[in-house]
Amino acid sequence: MDSEDLLDKYGSEFDRLADASSSTDVFSRQFGTELTKWESTFMRQFSHRISGQKYLYRGFVKHTRDTSVVLLTPSPWLMEGEFVVFSRDQKLPEDGAYVEVTGKRIAVPSILQETKIVQRALTADSCEELPMDFTKEITPPMKLRELSNLLFEHVGMAEASKRVFARLFISSPPYLEAVGGLTTGIQAIASQTQVRRFLSFVRRVLPPSMRKQTQVLHNVRGIKVKTPRLFRVDVGTISRKRLETICTDRKDPAGFREVSIGTLTEADSATLPDIPLALASEDFWVETANPTQLQLPILKSAITYQLMTPTTSVRSVESNTKYVLSRLEALQESFGLDENALARGHILDADALGRPMSVLKLARSTARAYWKEKVTATEMKSAWDKILEPALKEFMEITNLKKGAEDRWGKDARFDRFNTKVLKALRKLDSGKTGSLGPTLEEIAQEAGVERHIAAETLAKMKDSGVLYEPRPGKYRLV
């Protein structure tokens, strides 16, 4: 019984995404559970002997430094396969194309001449580009909820924020020549140490090739092959200049097709990412966990999402741009913001490539998560109503609260220890008028929507920190 018969008899009928762990890098994975099911299928279909000396290969093209040689791989995410030699009068297929090549095995002439080393390759007697319409045959990866639950089992955070960060791994395909991906910035009234710990956890989930600056060329058996610039994730504290390039100019200097960003932002960079998130101390925590155990299942889903490129009509984009602009103007009025808040790179970002583009990127990411080929106008509107507008509102509220706290108590004040709901309630109820005694504990707890003992504990911490006082027992005022 040959290997193909053994695979057919004992091979898995489903993609084992979550029952194996590995820290293997994305381009050096080997056959077995390290590959997705669709990669295993492509591996089995990769080569076929037509006759004694003639072979047929189907795979993805990767250009090399040798202009007459390409590497053919069974997956865009693997750097092992079969080298193919083209003659001078033949046209090389595009980098990344899916092709079928037939030919005979020979030694690569240029390598043999230069180094006297025999490197086996296939002659391109014929080369035909194949349609890449295989997405319908691929088992869809984990859905958004499954991915979020697996990723954030050891993280306490609002569900909406979890879903946004899960979308970083799903990403979003390019649109209008702008780099794809999704960018998220965090403005926190929570311990920055905890936030950095969270970002470090997220960053280490993916293998090095997706989270570091990879080399332009990859050494494959002595031949320099162009490393695919497909998808990377940039997580941590990122400078304003780097953020502007990705979030405002919509370009990636490293040449990647899609770039997802999750960053802890400062006041001058907080408004740049597609989705600004607010993290408050009372609903955020991180448990100790080993993120490398999640690398393989998350990686296999992340690279599978890249095969799906949901489309949308120009009409849908235009109608939703008008809708988003009207909602941005309403937010500007409700928060009393200046007109320049609608300018490119500012908090509301009304430019066509600003928040309207963010809505499109969100909608296309969501479509990928549910393995859908098209994005409707309704789904784009839903991305604004259910994700982006609530995130913007909460972000602006937290930003105002943080700024007010810094102005009143100084930038070094540890307001991350305070329950944000209680702090907001006290700011609302304390009139600030001379002679006022301030609200009671019960009034503060009711306004904050928290239990009485939680409000009492927070007020005690605030009193110990010198940010409030009791004019009379049970009455509270901010300093």
N, C-alpha and C positions, 0 to 999 in steps of 0.2 A: 504493500500500500504506500503510494507516494505522499509527499507533504500536503498537496492540495486535497487529496482524499481524506487525510487525517484531519485537516482543518474543517472540511465539510462535515465530518462525522462528530468531532468533538469541539468545534468552535462555538463561541457564545452567540446566541441569537439576539442579544441586546448589548448595548454599549455600556461596559462596566465602568461608569464614571466615578463612583464614590467608594469602591471597595478595594482600592490599591493606592499606595502612596509611593512617591518617588521624588527625589530632588534633581533628577536629570534635567539638563538644560533643553530648551525647546528644539534646537536644531540637531541635537545629538541623541535623540530618543531612539530606542531599538524596538524591534518587532515584539509584540505581546501586549500586555495591559498598558504599556506606556503610550501606545497609539490609540487614536480614536477608532471607532468602528469603520468610518468611511476611509480612514487612512489604511486600515488593514485590508479593506476591499480593493483599494487602488494598488496596494502592494501585491495582491494576488493577481491582479490584471496587468501588472507592470511589464512583464516580459513573456514572450511566447516564441518558441522555435518553430519557424515555418518549414525549414528543410535542414539538411545536414549543416550547412554553413550560414544560413540566412535566418535572421532574428527580427522580431517585431517588438517595439517598445512603445508604451503610452505613458506620458508623464509631463511634468511641468519644467519649462525651460529656465535655466539659470545661466546667465552669461559669465564667461571667465575672462582673464586678462589676455588669453590667446584668442584672437578674433576669428579663428577657424574652428574653435572647440566650444561646445556648450555642455553643461551638466544637466542630465535629465533625471528628475527625482519623482517618486510616487506621490509626494505631497509638497505643497508650497512651504511647509514648515519642517522639512528634512533637508539635510545637506549631504546625503549619501545617495548614490544612484549609478547611472551609467553615463560615461562621457560619449559624446557624439561628435564626429569630425565632419566638417563641411568643406567642399572644394571652393576654390576662389570664385567660380562663376555662380555659386549658389547663394541665395539670400538667407541670412540668419533669421530664424523666427524671433518675434518680440520676447523680451525678458518677461517671464511669468506666463507665457502662452502655454496652453495645454495641447500637445501635439502627439501625432502617431508617426514613428520613424521606423523604416525597415532598412536593413543593411547587413553587412558582414563585419566580423571582428577583425581589427587590425591593431598594430602598435601606433600610437600618436606620433606622426612624423616629426613635428617640431620638437617634442620632448626627447625623442630618440636621437635627433641630430644635435641638440644642445647638451644633453646630460648623459647620453648613452644608456639611459634607463628605459626599459620597456614598460609603457603604460598602456594597458589595453583600452580600446574604445570601439565604437560602432561607426561604420561609414554611413553617411546619410544618403543612401541610394534613392530614397523618397522620403519626403517630409510633408505631412498634411496637418493643418491646424484643425482641432476638433472643437465642436460647440461645447461650452461649459454650462450645460443645462441639467446638471446632475443633482441640484439641490432638492428636487422632489423625491429623490431616492435616498437621501441622507436622513438618518434618524435625528430629529431635532435635539439640541442640547438641553440642559436644565432650564426650566422656566425661571422667570424673574424671582418669584417667591422662593423656589427651591434654592436658587443660587444665593439669595439674600440670607436664608435660614442657615445654610451651610457656612457661609462666609462670616456671619456675625453671631454665631452661637455664643461666643465669649465676649460680646460687646453689648453694652446697654446703651441704646440710642433710640430716638423716635423712629417709628417704622418708616415714615416718609424719608427720613435722612438715610436709613439703611438702604432703601430702594434706589435712592439717588447714587449712593456709592457703589451699589451692585451694578448699576448701569455703566460705571467706568470700565468694568471688565467686559461688558457687552459691546461697548463703544457705539459709534455711529458712523456710517460710511460718508465719504467726501461728497460735497455738493458744490456746484459752480466753481470747480477748481480750487476750492478752499479745503484745507486739511480736515479730515474727519476726526472722530473722537468726541469726547465729552469732557468739559472742564468744570471742576467744583472747587469753591473756596470756602474756608471755614472762618467765621468770626465767632469767637468763643467767650462766654462768661463761664468758663470752666477752667480747671487747672491746665495750663499750657503743657505741663509735663505729661499729663494724661493724654492730651490731644496728640502730642508728638509720639507718644507710645502707641496710640491708635494708628497714626499714619505709618509708623514703622512696621506695625503688624500688617497693614494692607499692602505695603510695598514688598514685603518679603513673601507674600503669597505667590507672586509670579516668579518664574525663573530669571536668571541674570540677563539673558538676551532681550527680555521685554522691559527691563527696568534700568538698564545701564546703557551707556553709549557703546554700541557694538562696533567692532572693527569693520571697515568698509569691505575688506576682502577676507575670505575664509579659506584656510588651507585644506583642500580635500585631496589626499593622496599625492601631494606634491604640486597640485595645480591650484592657482589662486582663483577662487570663485567669488563673484559679487554677492555679498550678504544681502538677503531680502530685506527691504525697508517696508515692512507691512504694518506693524502695530507695536506701540510701546506705551508703557504707563510711567508717568513721572509723578512721584508722590514725595511730599516733604515740605520744607520751607523754600519757596521758589521766589527768585528776585522779580521785581516789577518788570524789568527789561525782558526777561524770558517769558513772563506771562503775557506781556503785550504782543510779542511775536506770534504766540499761539492763539490767544483769545481775541485780540483786536485785529491783527494783520491776517489771521487765519492761515499762517504758513509755519512750516517746521524746518528750521535750518538744517536739521540732520536728514531731511528728505523722506521721513516716514509718511506713509499713506494715512495713518490714523494715530492720533496721540490723545490719550486720556490723562487728565491732570487732577490730582487731589492735593490741596495745599492749605496750610495755615497762613492766612493773609494778614497783612498789616493795614493800617488806615489808608495808605496810598495805593494799595493793590486789591483791596477787598471787593471792589465793584467789577473787576475785569472778567472773572470766570463766568461761564454760561449760567451756572446755578450757584448763587451765594447761599451757604447754609449757616444757620445759627445753632450753636451748641450751648445749652444751659447746664449748670452744675447738677441740677436735681434729676436729670434724666440721662446722664452720661457716665459710663464706667467701662473699664477694660479689665478683663481677667487675664491672668497669665495663661498663654497657650502657645503652641508651636505652629507657626503659620506654614512651615514647610510641609506639614502633613496635608495641607490643602492644595499644594502646588499642582499635583497631577489632575485631580478632578476639575479644578477651576481652569487650569490651562487647557484641558481638552474641550471644555465648553467655550472658552474664550476664542480659541482658534477656529472652532466650528462656526461661531457667530459671524466670523469674517467672510464666510462663503455666501451669506445672505446680504443682498443690497436692496433694501426696500425702496421703491420709487414713489413719487408723488407728482401730481400735475402742477403746471405753472399756475393754473387758475386757483387751485387750492392754496398754494403758497401766497399768492397775491391777496386772496380774501382773508387769510389768517393774519397776514401782515397788517392789514387795516384794522382787524379786530384787536390785535396785540397793541397797536399804537393807541387805540382808543382807551384800552385798559391802563396803559402806561401813563397817559395823561390824567386819568382818574386817580391813579396812585400818587402822581405828582401833587395834585390838588389836596388829596386827603392827608398827606404828610407835610404839606406846606413847603415843598421843595422848590428850589430855584429852577428857572428854565434850563440852565445848563446841565441839570440832572438827566435830561433827555439826550445829551450830546454823546457822541461816540466815546466809549471808555468810561462814562460816568455811571452812576448807580442804576438808572433805569435803561439807558442805552437804546434809544429809539431808532438808531441806524438800521438799515435793512439787514446788515450783517451782524447786528447786535442781538437784542432779545428776541426779535422775530426769528432770526436764524437759530437761536437757542431753542425755541419751541420746535422748530423743524428737526433739529438734532435730537431732542428728547423723544419726539414722536417716532423717528426712524429707529432709535435705540430700542424703544418699547416694541416696535414691530418686529425687530430682530429677536427680542426676548420671547416672542410668541410665534416665531418662524413664519412671519407674514411677508408677502412679496410687495404689498402696496400699503401706502399710508393715505388715509382719507382726510378730508377737511375737518370732519368731526373729531378724528383722533388727534389732529394738531390742536384744535380748540381745547380738547380735554387735557392735553399736555400743559397748556397754560393754566386752565382752571384748577386742575388737581395737583399740579406739581410746582410750576414756576411762580405763579402769583402768590400762593401761600408761602413759599420759601422766601420770596422777596419781602413780603409783609413782615414775616417773623425776623428776617435778617435786619430790616430797617428798625423794627422795635428794639431788638437786642443792641443794635449799633447805637441808637439814641440813648438806651439805658446805660450802656457801657460808657459812652461819652459823658453823660450827665454824672455818672459815678466818679469818673476820672477828674472832671472839672471840680467836683465838690470835695473829694477825698484824696486826690492825687493819683498819678499813674501807678504808683507802687502799692496802692490799696488792694488788699486781698478780697475783693468782692466775689471771687470765684467760690468762696466758701459759703456764700449766702444763697438761699433758695430764690431763684429768679422771680418766681411768681409772687413771693412775699415782698420782695424788693419793689416790683412793679406796682403791687397793690398799695404799698405804703406811700410811694411817690404820688400815686393818684389821689389817695385819701387825705394826705397831709396838705392842707391848703396853703401853708407857708405864711399865713397871716400872723402878725404880732398879737400875742395874747391867746392864740388858739391852743387848746390842750392836746389836739391830735386825736386820731381814731383809737378805738379800743382793740384788744386782741381778737374779740369775736368779729368785729367789723373787718379787720384785716384778713382773717382766715376765710371769711365768707367771700370777700372780694377776690382773694387769691385762688379760691377753689381748692384749698388744702385743709387737712384736718387740723384741729385746734393745737394739738401737741407739736405738729410740724412747724406751724407759725410761731409758737412760743419758743421753740428751740432756735429758729432762725433769728428772731428778735433778740434773744439772749446773746447770740454770737455777734450780732450787729452792735449791741450795747457794749459788749466787751471790747469790740474793735473801735469804739468811739465814733460810730457813724450815726447813732441815734441816742436819744435820752428820753426819760420818763418825767414830764412836768408834774404828773401825779401818778401814783401806782395804777398800772393797767392802761395808761394813756401814752401813746408813742408819737415822737416827732423826729424827723431827720435833722441831723446837724447841718 
